[in-house]
Amino acid sequence: MVGLEDWLPFLVIVFTISSIFLLSLPSTFGADHRFRKDEGSIKIRVQVVVLGDIGRSPRIEYHALSIAKHGGLVDLIGYKGSEVHPEIESNSNITVHRIATIPVVLWTDKKWLFPLLAPFKVIFQALSLYYALGYRTPPAKWLLVQNPPTIPTLLVAQVICFLRNTHLIIDWHNFGYSILGLKLGPTHPLVRLSQLLERVSSSKAAAHLVVSNAMARVLKDGWGLRGPVLPLHDRPFPQFQPLEKSQQVTFLARCSETAPFIERIQSGSMKVLVSSTSWTPDEDFSLLLDALSSYSALASSSHPHLPDILAIITGKGPQKEAFQSQIKILTEAGKLNRVQLRTAWLSTEEYAKLLASADLGVSLHTSSSGVDLPMKVVDMLGAGLPVVGWDNFEAWSELVHEGINGRGFQSSHGLCAALLSLFGGDKQQLLDLRQGAVLGSRRRWDDEWDPVLGKLLELCR
């Protein structure tokens, strides 16, 4: 017969392992949590998370700055990459925590190899994020996480919130499964699995922020979410402001991309066109090149009165080199004789001034879900820059109003027609669109944030 002394070693092992496990769990946020005496003005602590480059995630940066502005402590968590907003670096209420980036060996553009590497990539991301949220940062009342990416972000966030007694807020920029569908196709098994995981891992969040009314409708109608769905439209931050004519000239004269052409720009014989991109599959820049090639051909033949175009494309991303190769081919073939194309990466301050000094902005964002909105257009309009953009998706009209602050197109021919009309037709058209953009820029980020997330976090009344 087995006696107690026979079970004793096993029980000791189980007890030891259980004790180590319990002691190693992340500390918990308690209802009676208090800040130190020297933190008397601090109202709450919030973990703000993006599983991406913080410096290329302006909405997340704006959330962090707004929370800190109203007296909250922020642990801002994401990948190291581009420089973060300068106000974040100097704000004592914000602490930036960098997480390890994915090893290069786990990246691939090959469709057949992606499913093989994806599990290892997810495991690496999950462990890095779990460690950052659970051990590198103090317990917080709220966890605000950007979605997408969905996997493993939302699953890890749910686990952390359970272990640390934290309330989860999901900031929906788009749907993760729809972006994955651009790579694998909408019917791929991994895409369907991603959609299922996105629904399950978001269902119990305390609240949901969305970038459009159209997205709010989709989530409310078919996702079975427990928490409220709150539209919080992107709005420009203070640095995106219209400039006076003299300020525009001063900037264009010293900006390396525009300075060589300053006399032609001032005389009106060259127009400055700006587009910003992260060089991802949801933006087809061949469409822009086709439109500019057609414009150049017409300006060189039947429409000689048309001004030349200086097109400046800003941003970083995976498809940039391919775009530059296409530019070289077209230039050598003589198809861009009336167009100068430049790619650039600018600081936030310089980018804001470029937008305010340009003649027209272009958005090629096609929307994988149909209900997200491009932040780049928000910034353009905030700087008083009229926009022409791909408008074949539901949410577009929430941001750009046809003939008021911009124009839409659905093909390279449509974009070329818009350029011909605005640059070669009645000059009043472009002036009217700019005036519409300036008027629409008056509603700012604080006006949108304070009554929505500020109120939810009990930072604003």
N, C-alpha and C positions, 0 to 999 in steps of 0.2 A: 504493500500500500504506500502511495506517495505521500510523504509528510510535508509539513510546512517548510521544514528546512531544505527540502529538495526544490521548492519553488522560490526560495529566498534569492538566489543569484539572479534568476530571471526577473523577479520583481524589482530588484535593485537596478538592473539595467533599464527596465521600462521606466521606473521612477526617475532615473538620471536623465534619460533621453527626453522625457516629458518636461522635466524641470529646465533643461537646457533650451528646449523649444519655447517654453512659455517665457523664460527670461530673455530670450533673443527676439521676442516679438516687438514691434515698434511701440514706442510710448503712445499713450492715448490722450486725446483731447477731452477734458472733463467739463461738465457743466459749471463747475466752480473754478475753472481756470482763471487765473489772474496774472496780469503782467507785473513785472518788477516795478518798484516805486519810481525808478527813473524812466519808466515807460508810461507814466500816468496819462499822457495825452493819446496813447495808442488805443484804438477802439477794437480792432480785430486783427487776426492774422489770416492771410489767404495764401495758399499755394497756387501759383499760376503756371500752367504746364503747356508746352508745345513740344511734341516729338519731332522737332525740326530746328532749323536755324533761327535763333531768336531774332537776330538782326534782319531777317527777311520775313518776319511775322508781325507786321505793324499793328494789327488789331490786338494781338496779345500784349504787345508793348504798351498800347494805349490803355488797356485794362489795368495793367500794373501801375502805370502813372496815375490813373484816376483813383485807384484804391489808396495809393500813397498820399495823394493830394488831400484826400478826405480823412487822413489820420490812421490808415491801416498799415500793418506790416506785411510786406510781400516777399515771398520766396519764389523767384522767377526761375523756372527750370526748363532747360532745353539744350540743344546742341551748340557747340562753339562754331563760329563761322564768320559771318559778316559782323561789323561793328554794331553794337546795340545803340539805341537812341541815346544821345549824349546826356539827356536829363535823367535817364535811368542810372548811368554810371555815377552821377553826382548826387543822387537821391539817397539819403541815409536810411530811408524806410524800405528800400528795395535791396535785397541781396540776390545776386545772380549765381545760380548753381549750374555748372556745365556738366553734362552727362557725356559718357564716351560715345563717339560716333561709330557707326557700323564699319567693321573692317572691310577694306577694299575687295578682298577675296569673295565677299558675300554679295557684291553688286554685280548685276548682269542686265544687259538689254535684250538678251536672247529669250524669246518666248518659251521655248522648250526647256530651258535651263531654270527659269524662274521658279516653277513649282518644287524643284529639287533643293534650291538654296533658301527658299522662303522660310521653312521651319527653323533653320539655324539662325536666320536673320531675326525672326520673331523672338526666339529664346534669348538671344543676345540683348535685344531691345527691352524685353520684359524684365530681365534681371537688372539691367542698368537703371531702368526707370523705377523699379521696386526699391532698389537700394537708395536712390536719390530721394524718393518720396517718404520712405519709411525710416531712414537712418541718418541721412545727411541734413535733414531739415526738421525743425521742431514741429510738434503737433499743431494743427490749425483747425479752425472751425469750418472753413470752406476750402474746397479744392475745385478750382476753375480750370477745365481742360479743353483744349481745342480739338475738334473733330472735323475732318480727318487729320492725320491718320487714325483709323479706328483700331486696328490690330497692331500691337497688343495694348494700346493706350487705354481704351475704355475698360478692358478686363482688369488691368493692373490698378486703375483708378478705383474700380468697385471694391477690389480686395483691400486696398489701403483705407478706403472710407469705412469699411466694415471693421477693420482692425483698430483704427484710430478714432472712431466715433466722429468722423468728418462728413460734412454734407457736400455732395457732388453737384456741380453745375457744369453742364456740357455746353460749350460754345460752338454751335453748328455753323461751319463755313460752307459745307457741302456734305454729300454722302460718300463715305469711304468706298462702298461697293461700286458706286458709279464711276469713280476714278479708276479703280482696279479694272473695271470693264473696258476702259480705253486701251489697256495693255493686253488683256486676255480675251476680250469679247464678252458681251453681256450674258451669254448663256453658259459660259465656262463654269464648271463645278465649283472652283475656288471663289468665283464671284458670287454665286448663290450662297455658298457657305459664309462668305464675308457679310452678305446682307442679313443672314440669320443671326450671326454673332453681333452685328451692329444693333439689331432690334433688341436682342436679349440683354446685351450689356448696357444699353441706354435706358431700359424700361423703368428702373427704380431710382433714377437720378432725382435730386430734389427740385431741380429746375432746368430749363432749356432755353438758351438764347439762340436766336436765328437771325440771319442777315436779310431776310426778305419776308414779306407777307405770304408769298407763294410757298415758301418753305414751311412756314408756320402751319399753313393749311394742310400740307402733305403730312406733317408729323401728327397733327391733331386728328386727322381723318382715319389714318390706318396703322399707327404705330403702337397704340395702347400704352402711352406714356403716363406715368403716375404724376409727375410734377408738371407745373404750368409751363406753357410754351410762350415765350416772350420775344416778340420782334424787337431787335435792337439794330437798327440800320447803321451801316458804316457811315461815318461822317469825317470830314477832314480835321486834322489836328491843326493847331494855330499857325505852324510854319507854312502851311499851304494857303497863301493869301494872294489876291491879285496885286500886281505891282503898277506903279505909275509908269508912264512912257519913259521918263528919264532913267528910272531904275532898270527898266528892261534893257535899254541901250547900254547902260553901264555893265550889266551882267553879260550881255551877248558879246561885248567888246573884249571881255577878259576870259570868257569860257573857251577852253581849247578847241572844242568841237565847232563853235560858231565864229570865233574871232577872225579866221581867214576869210570869212564871207560877210563881214559886218557891213561893208559899204553896199553890197547888193541887197542885203536884208533890209537896211534902212531905206533904200530906194524903192523897195517893193518888187524888184526883179527876181527875188528868191524868197520862198516861203519856208518857214521852219515847221516841220511836222515831227511829232514826238510819239513814240509808243514805248510802253514798259512791259516787260515780260519776265517770267521765270523759266522760259524756254522748256515748257512741258507740252505733252501731247494734246492738251485741250486748247492750244493756240496754233493755228495753221499759218505760219509766216510765208509759205509759198503763195498764199492768197495776196498778201501785201506786195510781194515781189512781182507777181503777175500784174497787179493794178498799177504799180509804178512803172513797169515796162511798157504797158499800154499808154500811160500818161506821157512817158518820154517819147514814144513813137508819134503820138499826136502832136506834141509840142514841137517836134522836129519836122513836121510836115504840114498838116492842114490847120494847126492851131499855133502858129508861131508867137502869138501874143501871150501865151501862157507863161507864168513865171517858172523858173527852175525850182526844184524842191530839195531842201536839205532835210533828209530823214534821219533822225537820231533814235536809235533803239537802245534802251537802257535795260540792265538786269543781268543776272547770271543764271546758268542752268545747263542741263545736259545736251540740249540741241543747238547751242550757240555756235559751235564749230561747224556744224552742217550748214547753218544759215550763212556763215561767213564764206564758206566754200561756194554756195550758190551765188552770192554777191560777186565773187571773183569771176565766176564763169560768165555771168550776165554782163559784167563790166567789160570783160575782154571781148565779148561778142558784140559790143557796141549797143546794147539794149537799154543802157541807163545813162545815155549821153546828157540828158537834161535833169538827172537826179544824182545827188551826192548822198551816199549812205554811210553812216557812222554807227558803230556800236560803242557803248560807254557804260561805266559803272561809277555812279556819283554818290557823294554823301547825301544824306537826307536834305540838308540845307541847300546844297547845290541843285539837287533834283527838283526841289520845290520852286526854286527860282527859274529853272529851265522851263518848267511847265507854265509858270506865270508869264514867261517871255516868248513862248512859242505861238504859232498861229493856229495850230490845230492838233488835237490829240487823236490817236487811233487805238481802238481796242479790238483785238482779234479773239477775245475770250468767247468760246462757243458753249460753255456750260455742259458738263457731263450729266448733270441732273435736270437741268432746265430751270432750277429754282435758286441757284446761287448768283451772286453778283460780284464783279471784279472790283477789288479795292483800288486798282489803278485809276479807274474812271472816277471814283470818289475824289481822289487826290487831284485829278485833272480839273474837275468841276470846282473843287475848293479853291484852286488857283485861278479861277476865272477863265479856264481854257475850254472852249467848245470841243465836243467829241463826236467822231463818227465811229460806229462800232457794229459788230455782228449782232443783229437783233432778233435772230430766229430762236428765241427761248422766252419762256413765260415771264420771268422776273425782270427782263430788260426795261420794260416801261415804268417800273418803280423808280428807276434811277435817271434814265434819259427820256426826255419828252420831245418827240419828233417836231423839228422846226422851232423849238423853244431854246433848248440848250445843246442840241446835237442832232445827228441824223443817223439812221440805221441803214445797213446793207446786208445782203445775203449771198453775195458772190464777188469775185474780183471785178467783174464788170460793174456791179453796183458801187463798189468802192471807188473805182476809177471815175464813174459818173459823178459821184459826190465831190471828188477832188476837182473835176472839171468845172462843176457848178460853183463851188465855193472859192476856188482860186482864179477861175477865168471868167466867171459870169458877173452878176451884179455884186459889187463889193459890200453892199448893204446886208446881204444874206449872212456873211461871216460876222459882220459887226453886230447884227441882231442876235446871233447865236452866242457871241461872247457876252453880250449884255444879259442874256438869259442865264448863262453860266454864273456870272457875277451875282445876280440876284439870288440864284439858288444856293450860292455858297454861304449865305448868311447863317444858316442853321449849322451849328458846329457839334463836335463830338460830345462836349459837356452837356449840350441841350438834349442829346439823345441818351447819354449814359446815366445822368443823374436820376431821372425819374424811373429808370428801368432797373439796372443792376445796382445803382447807388441806393435805391429804395429797398431792393431785395436784401442787400447786405447790411441794411440799417445804418448806412453812412450818410444818407440824404433823406430828408423828409418829403 
